[in-house]
Amino acid sequence: MGTWWMWTGFAGIVIALLLIDLLFVGGGKQHKVSLKEAAIWSLIWVAVALAFNAAIWWYLDANAGRELANQKALEFFTGYLIEKALAVDNVFVWLMLFGYFAIPAELQRRVLLYGVLGAIVMRTGMVFAGSWLITQFHWVLYLFGAFLLLTGAKMLWAADKEPDLANNPLLRWLRRHMKVTEELHEERFFVIKQGVRYATPLLLVLILVEISDLIFAVDSIPAIFAVTTDPFIVLTSNIFAIMGLRAMYFLLADFADRFVLLKYGLALILLFIGAKMLLLDVIKIPILLSLGIVALILITSMVLSLVYSRRQQRAPR
């Protein structure tokens, strides 16, 4: 599905909300995003996504029948939930990057804004490329499934391991090939010193944020193709989930250490989706069942995380 006016309407919604976020939220100036502001914007992003899904259902119900309307609306919501769940791993990476570079909370907003913009551009290209590949070569779905299985297994194995940023090859290469200041200069990515242009640590963080977005997109986009191969549903559900990611980061930043078991849940979700894709022509798993399994894994891992964290806090030192 997806006529020219539907694509245009979707693009208009995205651009309008991004402009509001960029120009008006917090006065469009450097500031620390409060928990209240993050919660409000998280609700706004979720509400907009659900309203868009409702509009899809209403249009299809009136023009193509109730069965197709229910199917597409369920595909959108399942893809949205999968992307939201897998995007939590982005939050952990961003927390690690900001902590390593000692980026104050009031400077994080601009980095994540550009990070989200870059993610939207990258994912748009990847969705259309993936849709074309699947249309031309059906067996690509099996490659996606195998890749997700391997990624899930790797995530499960490395869930309790901390990345070593100090020895990160990309970061070391950037420092060797760029003049970088030792200190931050507010929200600026570049500064001029004695006629020489220097990058600030904020630029290094932005580059690493964009790279992490690309890596996670390689996981999450094939996962949504396990739900539907309709490019309109894949892209819209993915973008709406990504647009709310920055608000979700500020909402979870102070509580992320309590969800210590969540990475295991995300790994299990990838394993399930990978297996679903590999068995695509053998066992047809209904979308509603897939949605239930993903939601169950996500909720269970979050609840167990909170229980585990509470017990750790009560344990004698």
KEKE-3310 file (N, C-alpha, C; in steps of 0.2 Angstrom, whole numbers, plus 5000, padded with zeros to 4 digits):
npx = (5004:5001:5000:5004:5000:4998:5012:5017:5009:5013:5027:5025:5020:5031:5041:5035:5034:5047:5052:5045:5050:5064:5064:5055:5054:5059:5063:5071:5084:5100:5098:5094:5085:5071:5063:5050:5047:5053:5044:5032:5034:5037:5024:5018:5024:5021:5007:5005:5010:5000:4989:4991:4992:4979:4972:4977:4970:4957:4956:4958:4948:4937:4939:4945:4941:4937:4945:4958:4961:4962:4973:4984:4985:4988:5000:5008:5008:5014:5027:5031:5032:5042:5053:5053:5057:5069:5076:5079:5092:5100:5098:5106:5119:5120:5120:5132:5141:5140:5143:5157:5163:5160:5149:5139:5121:5114:5120:5117:5105:5106:5115:5108:5097:5102:5107:5095:5090:5099:5098:5085:5086:5096:5089:5078:5083:5088:5077:5070:5079:5080:5067:5067:5076:5070:5059:5065:5073:5068:5074:5082:5076:5078:5092:5091:5085:5094:5105:5099:5097:5111:5115:5106:5111:5124:5122:5116:5127:5136:5129:5132:5144:5155:5158:5174:5178:5189:5199:5192:5192:5187:5186:5199:5205:5199:5204:5217:5217:5210:5210:5207:5199:5203:5193:5176:5165:5153:5138:5145:5152:5163:5178:5188:5204:5218:5217:5216:5205:5197:5190:5177:5175:5162:5158:5164:5157:5144:5147:5150:5137:5129:5135:5132:5118:5117:5122:5112:5101:5103:5100:5087:5078:5078:5071:5058:5054:5051:5039:5031:5032:5029:5033:5029:5022:5033:5043:5036:5032:5044:5051:5042:5044:5058:5058:5053:5063:5073:5067:5063:5075:5080:5070:5072:5085:5089:5085:5090:5100:5093:5087:5093:5092:5087:5093:5095:5082:5080:5089:5083:5071:5076:5081:5069:5063:5072:5071:5058:5058:5066:5058:5048:5042:5038:5031:5018:5017:5005:5002:4997:5000:5014:5016:5011:5021:5033:5029:5027:5040:5047:5040:5042:5056:5058:5051:5057:5070:5068:5064:5076:5085:5080:5082:5095:5099:5094:5102:5114:5129)
npy = (4994:5012:5026:5041:5052:5047:5044:5058:5064:5057:5061:5075:5075:5070:5080:5092:5089:5087:5100:5107:5102:5105:5119:5125:5117:5118:5131:5130:5130:5127:5116:5107:5093:5090:5077:5078:5085:5075:5065:5070:5072:5059:5053:5061:5057:5043:5044:5051:5041:5031:5037:5039:5026:5022:5030:5024:5012:5016:5022:5010:5002:5008:5008:4996:4985:4977:4966:4968:4980:4978:4969:4977:4987:4980:4975:4987:4991:4980:4981:4993:4991:4982:4989:4999:4991:4986:4997:5001:4997:5006:5016:5012:5012:5026:5031:5026:5032:5046:5046:5042:5052:5062:5071:5085:5085:5095:5097:5086:5085:5091:5083:5071:5075:5078:5065:5057:5063:5059:5045:5044:5047:5037:5025:5026:5025:5011:5004:5005:4999:4986:4982:4982:4972:4961:4960:4956:4945:4932:4924:4932:4935:4923:4925:4937:4931:4922:4931:4938:4928:4925:4938:4939:4928:4932:4944:4939:4932:4942:4950:4954:4960:4974:4986:4992:5007:5015:5008:5007:5005:5014:5026:5028:5030:5041:5051:5051:5056:5068:5085:5087:5096:5096:5100:5104:5115:5122:5119:5118:5110:5112:5122:5137:5139:5150:5152:5139:5125:5115:5100:5097:5087:5084:5082:5070:5062:5063:5057:5044:5041:5041:5030:5020:5020:5016:5003:4997:4999:4989:4978:4980:4983:4972:4964:4969:4967:4954:4954:4961:4964:4976:4991:5003:5001:4996:5007:5018:5013:5011:5024:5032:5026:5028:5042:5045:5041:5049:5056:5045:5041:5052:5050:5037:5038:5040:5029:5018:5009:5000:4991:4978:4966:4967:4967:4954:4950:4957:4951:4938:4942:4945:4932:4925:4932:4930:4916:4915:4920:4911:4900:4904:4899:4887:4886:4896:4909:4918:4936:4942:4933:4934:4947:4946:4937:4945:4956:4949:4944:4956:4963:4954:4953:4966:4967:4957:4962:4974:4967:4960:4971:4977:4967:4967:4979:4978:4968:4963:4973)
npz = (5000:4999:4992:4982:4989:5002:5005:5004:5014:5025:5025:5027:5040:5048:5045:5050:5064:5067:5065:5074:5086:5084:5084:5093:5105:5121:5118:5108:5112:5120:5133:5148:5146:5155:5166:5165:5153:5144:5146:5142:5128:5124:5126:5116:5104:5104:5104:5091:5082:5085:5081:5067:5063:5066:5056:5045:5046:5046:5033:5025:5029:5024:5011:5006:5014:5029:5034:5027:5032:5046:5046:5041:5050:5061:5057:5056:5070:5076:5070:5074:5088:5089:5084:5094:5105:5101:5100:5112:5115:5109:5118:5129:5123:5119:5132:5137:5128:5131:5144:5144:5137:5145:5143:5147:5153:5147:5134:5127:5120:5107:5100:5100:5092:5079:5078:5077:5065:5056:5057:5052:5038:5034:5037:5029:5016:5018:5020:5007:4999:5005:5002:4988:4986:4992:4984:4972:4975:4983:4992:5000:5012:5020:5022:5030:5041:5046:5049:5059:5069:5071:5076:5087:5095:5097:5104:5116:5121:5124:5133:5146:5145:5145:5133:5126:5125:5125:5117:5105:5088:5078:5085:5089:5076:5071:5081:5077:5064:5064:5071:5087:5100:5118:5127:5129:5119:5122:5112:5100:5086:5079:5081:5079:5081:5082:5069:5064:5061:5073:5078:5090:5106:5105:5092:5089:5097:5091:5078:5082:5088:5076:5069:5078:5076:5063:5064:5073:5065:5055:5061:5066:5055:5046:5055:5055:5043:5044:5049:5039:5022:5016:5010:5014:5026:5034:5033:5039:5052:5057:5056:5064:5077:5079:5079:5091:5099:5105:5115:5123:5127:5136:5145:5150:5155:5168:5174:5168:5173:5180:5172:5170:5165:5153:5140:5138:5135:5123:5115:5115:5108:5095:5092:5091:5080:5070:5069:5065:5052:5045:5045:5037:5025:5030:5043:5046:5056:5065:5064:5075:5085:5085:5089:5102:5108:5106:5114:5127:5130:5131:5141:5152:5153:5158:5170:5177:5178:5186:5198:5200:5202:5213:5223:5223:5228:5241:5246:5258:5260)
capx = (5000:5005:4999:5009:4997:5000:5019:5017:5006:5018:5033:5023:5019:5038:5045:5032:5035:5054:5053:5042:5055:5070:5063:5051:5054:5064:5065:5076:5091:5103:5095:5094:5079:5068:5060:5043:5047:5054:5038:5027:5036:5036:5017:5016:5026:5017:5000:5005:5010:4994:4984:4993:4989:4971:4971:4978:4964:4950:4956:4958:4942:4932:4941:4948:4938:4939:4951:4964:4962:4965:4980:4989:4985:4992:5007:5011:5009:5019:5033:5032:5034:5048:5058:5054:5060:5076:5079:5082:5099:5102:5099:5112:5125:5121:5122:5139:5145:5139:5147:5164:5165:5158:5145:5133:5115:5111:5123:5116:5099:5108:5118:5103:5093:5106:5108:5089:5089:5104:5095:5079:5089:5099:5084:5074:5087:5089:5070:5068:5084:5078:5061:5068:5080:5065:5055:5068:5076:5064:5078:5085:5073:5082:5098:5090:5083:5101:5108:5096:5099:5118:5115:5103:5116:5130:5120:5115:5133:5139:5125:5135:5151:5155:5162:5180:5178:5196:5202:5188:5196:5185:5188:5207:5206:5196:5208:5223:5216:5207:5212:5201:5201:5202:5188:5170:5164:5145:5135:5148:5155:5170:5180:5194:5210:5224:5216:5215:5199:5197:5183:5176:5173:5155:5158:5166:5151:5139:5149:5149:5130:5127:5138:5128:5111:5117:5122:5106:5096:5105:5096:5079:5075:5076:5066:5052:5053:5048:5032:5028:5037:5026:5038:5025:5021:5040:5046:5032:5032:5051:5052:5038:5048:5064:5057:5052:5069:5077:5063:5063:5082:5079:5065:5075:5092:5091:5083:5093:5104:5088:5084:5100:5091:5083:5097:5094:5076:5081:5092:5078:5067:5080:5081:5063:5061:5076:5068:5052:5060:5069:5053:5043:5038:5036:5026:5015:5016:5001:5005:4995:5004:5021:5015:5010:5027:5037:5027:5028:5047:5049:5038:5045:5063:5058:5049:5063:5075:5066:5064:5083:5088:5077:5085:5102:5099:5092:5107:5119:5135)
capy = (5000:5018:5030:5046:5057:5045:5046:5065:5066:5055:5065:5081:5075:5070:5086:5097:5087:5088:5107:5109:5099:5109:5127:5127:5113:5121:5137:5129:5132:5123:5116:5100:5090:5087:5071:5080:5086:5069:5061:5073:5071:5052:5052:5064:5053:5037:5046:5052:5035:5027:5041:5037:5019:5023:5033:5019:5007:5019:5022:5004:4999:5011:5007:4989:4980:4977:4961:4971:4986:4975:4966:4982:4990:4975:4975:4993:4991:4975:4983:4999:4988:4978:4994:5002:4987:4985:5004:5002:4995:5012:5021:5010:5014:5033:5033:5024:5037:5052:5045:5041:5059:5067:5076:5087:5083:5101:5097:5080:5086:5093:5078:5066:5078:5076:5058:5055:5065:5055:5039:5044:5047:5030:5020:5027:5021:5004:5001:5004:4994:4980:4980:4980:4965:4955:4959:4953:4939:4930:4920:4937:4934:4918:4928:4941:4927:4919:4936:4940:4923:4926:4944:4938:4924:4936:4949:4935:4930:4948:4955:4956:4963:4981:4988:4995:5013:5018:5005:5007:5006:5020:5032:5029:5032:5048:5055:5051:5060:5075:5089:5087:5099:5092:5103:5105:5122:5122:5115:5118:5104:5114:5129:5140:5141:5152:5151:5131:5122:5110:5097:5096:5080:5083:5079:5063:5058:5063:5052:5037:5040:5039:5024:5015:5020:5012:4996:4995:4998:4983:4973:4981:4984:4965:4961:4972:4963:4947:4955:4963:4967:4982:4996:5009:5000:4995:5013:5022:5011:5012:5031:5034:5023:5032:5049:5045:5038:5054:5058:5039:5041:5056:5047:5031:5039:5040:5022:5012:5004:4996:4986:4975:4960:4969:4965:4947:4950:4960:4945:4933:4944:4944:4925:4923:4934:4926:4909:4916:4922:4905:4895:4908:4895:4880:4888:4903:4912:4924:4942:4943:4929:4937:4953:4944:4934:4950:4960:4945:4944:4963:4964:4949:4955:4972:4965:4953:4967:4978:4963:4959:4977:4978:4963:4969:4985:4976:4963:4966:4975)
capz = (5000:4999:4986:4982:4994:5008:5006:5005:5020:5030:5025:5030:5047:5050:5044:5054:5071:5068:5065:5081:5091:5083:5084:5099:5111:5125:5115:5103:5114:5124:5140:5150:5145:5161:5165:5163:5146:5141:5147:5138:5121:5123:5125:5110:5099:5104:5101:5084:5079:5085:5077:5060:5062:5066:5050:5040:5047:5044:5026:5022:5031:5020:5003:5004:5018:5036:5035:5025:5037:5052:5045:5040:5056:5066:5055:5059:5077:5078:5068:5079:5095:5088:5083:5100:5109:5099:5100:5119:5115:5107:5124:5133:5119:5120:5139:5138:5125:5134:5150:5142:5135:5150:5140:5151:5150:5143:5128:5124:5116:5100:5097:5098:5087:5073:5077:5074:5058:5052:5057:5047:5031:5033:5037:5023:5011:5019:5019:5000:4996:5007:4999:4981:4986:4993:4978:4966:4977:4989:4997:5004:5018:5024:5024:5035:5046:5048:5052:5065:5073:5074:5080:5094:5099:5099:5110:5122:5124:5126:5136:5152:5144:5144:5127:5128:5121:5124:5112:5099:5082:5074:5089:5088:5069:5071:5084:5073:5058:5066:5076:5092:5107:5124:5131:5125:5117:5122:5108:5094:5084:5077:5084:5076:5086:5079:5061:5063:5063:5077:5080:5098:5107:5104:5085:5090:5100:5085:5073:5085:5088:5069:5067:5082:5073:5057:5066:5075:5059:5051:5065:5067:5048:5044:5060:5053:5036:5046:5050:5033:5017:5013:5012:5017:5033:5037:5034:5043:5059:5059:5057:5070:5083:5079:5081:5099:5103:5109:5121:5127:5130:5142:5150:5154:5156:5175:5176:5163:5176:5184:5167:5169:5161:5146:5134:5137:5132:5117:5112:5113:5103:5089:5090:5089:5074:5065:5068:5061:5045:5042:5044:5034:5021:5033:5048:5046:5063:5064:5066:5082:5090:5085:5093:5109:5110:5107:5120:5133:5131:5133:5148:5157:5155:5161:5176:5181:5179:5192:5204:5202:5204:5220:5227:5223:5232:5248:5248:5262:5257)
cpx = (5004:5005:5004:5006:4998:5007:5020:5015:5011:5024:5031:5023:5026:5041:5042:5034:5043:5055:5051:5047:5061:5069:5060:5052:5060:5067:5070:5083:5094:5100:5095:5086:5076:5064:5052:5042:5048:5047:5032:5028:5035:5029:5015:5018:5022:5010:5000:5005:5004:4989:4985:4991:4982:4969:4971:4972:4958:4950:4955:4951:4936:4933:4943:4945:4941:4945:4957:4966:4965:4972:4985:4990:4989:4999:5011:5013:5014:5026:5035:5035:5040:5054:5059:5058:5068:5080:5082:5089:5103:5103:5105:5118:5126:5123:5130:5144:5145:5143:5154:5167:5163:5154:5139:5126:5112:5114:5121:5110:5101:5111:5113:5098:5096:5106:5101:5088:5093:5101:5089:5081:5092:5094:5079:5077:5087:5082:5069:5073:5082:5072:5062:5072:5075:5061:5058:5071:5072:5068:5082:5082:5076:5089:5097:5088:5090:5105:5105:5097:5106:5118:5112:5108:5122:5128:5119:5122:5137:5135:5128:5142:5151:5160:5168:5181:5185:5200:5198:5192:5194:5187:5195:5208:5204:5201:5215:5223:5212:5210:5206:5203:5200:5196:5182:5169:5156:5143:5139:5152:5162:5171:5186:5198:5216:5223:5216:5209:5200:5190:5183:5174:5166:5154:5160:5160:5145:5141:5148:5141:5127:5129:5133:5121:5112:5118:5116:5101:5097:5101:5089:5075:5073:5071:5059:5049:5050:5041:5028:5033:5034:5030:5035:5024:5028:5043:5042:5032:5039:5053:5048:5042:5054:5063:5056:5058:5072:5073:5063:5070:5082:5075:5068:5082:5094:5089:5086:5097:5099:5086:5090:5099:5088:5087:5096:5087:5076:5084:5087:5073:5070:5080:5075:5061:5065:5073:5062:5053:5062:5064:5047:5039:5036:5031:5024:5013:5011:5004:5003:4999:5011:5021:5015:5017:5032:5035:5028:5035:5049:5047:5041:5052:5063:5056:5054:5069:5074:5066:5072:5086:5086:5081:5092:5103:5098:5098:5112:5126:5141)
cpy = (5006:5022:5037:5051:5054:5046:5053:5067:5063:5059:5072:5081:5074:5076:5092:5095:5089:5096:5110:5108:5104:5116:5129:5123:5116:5128:5136:5130:5127:5122:5108:5098:5087:5081:5072:5081:5080:5065:5063:5071:5064:5051:5055:5060:5047:5039:5048:5046:5031:5031:5039:5030:5019:5025:5028:5014:5010:5020:5015:5001:5002:5010:5000:4984:4980:4972:4964:4976:4983:4972:4971:4986:4986:4975:4981:4993:4986:4978:4989:4996:4985:4984:4998:4998:4987:4992:5005:5001:5002:5017:5019:5012:5022:5035:5031:5030:5044:5052:5045:5048:5064:5073:5078:5086:5089:5101:5091:5080:5087:5087:5072:5069:5076:5069:5055:5057:5061:5048:5038:5043:5040:5025:5020:5023:5014:5001:5000:4999:4987:4978:4978:4973:4960:4954:4955:4946:4937:4927:4925:4936:4929:4921:4933:4937:4924:4925:4938:4935:4924:4932:4943:4933:4928:4941:4945:4933:4936:4952:4958:4959:4970:4983:4992:5001:5015:5014:5004:5009:5013:5026:5033:5032:5039:5053:5056:5056:5066:5078:5090:5091:5095:5094:5104:5113:5123:5117:5115:5111:5106:5121:5131:5142:5143:5151:5143:5129:5116:5107:5097:5089:5079:5080:5072:5059:5058:5057:5045:5036:5038:5032:5019:5015:5016:5005:4993:4994:4992:4977:4974:4981:4976:4962:4963:4968:4956:4948:4957:4965:4973:4988:5002:5008:4999:5002:5017:5020:5012:5019:5034:5032:5027:5039:5050:5043:5043:5056:5052:5039:5046:5054:5041:5032:5038:5033:5016:5007:4999:4990:4982:4969:4961:4967:4958:4946:4952:4954:4940:4935:4943:4936:4923:4925:4931:4919:4909:4917:4915:4900:4898:4903:4888:4881:4895:4905:4918:4930:4943:4939:4931:4943:4951:4941:4940:4954:4956:4945:4951:4964:4960:4951:4961:4971:4962:4957:4971:4974:4962:4965:4978:4974:4964:4975:4983:4971:4967:4968:4971)
cpz = (5000:4993:4987:4988:5001:5010:5008:5012:5026:5031:5028:5037:5051:5050:5049:5061:5072:5069:5072:5086:5090:5085:5091:5105:5115:5122:5110:5105:5118:5131:5141:5150:5152:5160:5163:5156:5142:5141:5142:5131:5120:5122:5118:5104:5098:5101:5094:5080:5079:5081:5069:5059:5062:5059:5044:5040:5044:5036:5022:5023:5026:5013:5001:5009:5025:5037:5033:5030:5044:5052:5044:5046:5061:5064:5057:5066:5079:5076:5072:5086:5094:5088:5090:5105:5108:5100:5107:5120:5113:5113:5128:5130:5120:5127:5140:5134:5129:5141:5149:5141:5140:5147:5145:5148:5146:5136:5124:5119:5109:5097:5095:5093:5080:5072:5074:5067:5054:5051:5052:5040:5030:5033:5031:5017:5011:5018:5011:4997:4998:5003:4992:4981:4987:4987:4972:4968:4984:4995:5002:5011:5023:5026:5030:5042:5050:5052:5058:5071:5076:5078:5087:5098:5102:5105:5116:5125:5127:5130:5143:5152:5142:5138:5130:5123:5120:5119:5106:5093:5078:5078:5089:5081:5069:5075:5081:5067:5058:5071:5081:5098:5113:5128:5126:5124:5116:5117:5101:5093:5081:5080:5080:5081:5082:5071:5059:5065:5067:5078:5088:5099:5106:5097:5085:5092:5095:5080:5076:5086:5081:5067:5071:5079:5067:5059:5069:5070:5055:5055:5065:5060:5046:5049:5058:5047:5038:5047:5044:5028:5013:5015:5015:5025:5037:5038:5039:5051:5061:5061:5064:5077:5084:5081:5088:5103:5107:5115:5126:5130:5137:5147:5154:5156:5164:5178:5173:5167:5180:5179:5165:5165:5154:5140:5133:5133:5125:5112:5110:5108:5096:5087:5088:5082:5068:5064:5064:5054:5042:5041:5041:5029:5024:5038:5047:5053:5062:5067:5074:5087:5090:5089:5100:5112:5111:5114:5127:5135:5134:5140:5153:5158:5159:5169:5180:5182:5185:5198:5206:5205:5211:5225:5228:5228:5240:5250:5253:5259:5260)
residu = (MET:GLY:THR:TRP:TRP:MET:TRP:THR:GLY:PHE:ALA:GLY:ILE:VAL:ILE:ALA:LEU:LEU:LEU:ILE:ASP:LEU:LEU:PHE:VAL:GLY:GLY:GLY:LYS:GLN:HIS:LYS:VAL:SER:LEU:LYS:GLU:ALA:ALA:ILE:TRP:SER:LEU:ILE:TRP:VAL:ALA:VAL:ALA:LEU:ALA:PHE:ASN:ALA:ALA:ILE:TRP:TRP:TYR:LEU:ASP:ALA:ASN:ALA:GLY:ARG:GLU:LEU:ALA:ASN:GLN:LYS:ALA:LEU:GLU:PHE:PHE:THR:GLY:TYR:LEU:ILE:GLU:LYS:ALA:LEU:ALA:VAL:ASP:ASN:VAL:PHE:VAL:TRP:LEU:MET:LEU:PHE:GLY:TYR:PHE:ALA:ILE:PRO:ALA:GLU:LEU:GLN:ARG:ARG:VAL:LEU:LEU:TYR:GLY:VAL:LEU:GLY:ALA:ILE:VAL:MET:ARG:THR:GLY:MET:VAL:PHE:ALA:GLY:SER:TRP:LEU:ILE:THR:GLN:PHE:HIS:TRP:VAL:LEU:TYR:LEU:PHE:GLY:ALA:PHE:LEU:LEU:LEU:THR:GLY:ALA:LYS:MET:LEU:TRP:ALA:ALA:ASP:LYS:GLU:PRO:ASP:LEU:ALA:ASN:ASN:PRO:LEU:LEU:ARG:TRP:LEU:ARG:ARG:HIS:MET:LYS:VAL:THR:GLU:GLU:LEU:HIS:GLU:GLU:ARG:PHE:PHE:VAL:ILE:LYS:GLN:GLY:VAL:ARG:TYR:ALA:THR:PRO:LEU:LEU:LEU:VAL:LEU:ILE:LEU:VAL:GLU:ILE:SER:ASP:LEU:ILE:PHE:ALA:VAL:ASP:SER:ILE:PRO:ALA:ILE:PHE:ALA:VAL:THR:THR:ASP:PRO:PHE:ILE:VAL:LEU:THR:SER:ASN:ILE:PHE:ALA:ILE:MET:GLY:LEU:ARG:ALA:MET:TYR:PHE:LEU:LEU:ALA:ASP:PHE:ALA:ASP:ARG:PHE:VAL:LEU:LEU:LYS:TYR:GLY:LEU:ALA:LEU:ILE:LEU:LEU:PHE:ILE:GLY:ALA:LYS:MET:LEU:LEU:LEU:ASP:VAL:ILE:LYS:ILE:PRO:ILE:LEU:LEU:SER:LEU:GLY:ILE:VAL:ALA:LEU:ILE:LEU:ILE:THR:SER:MET:VAL:LEU:SER:LEU:VAL:TYR:SER:ARG:ARG:GLN:GLN:ARG:ALA:PRO:ARG)
# end
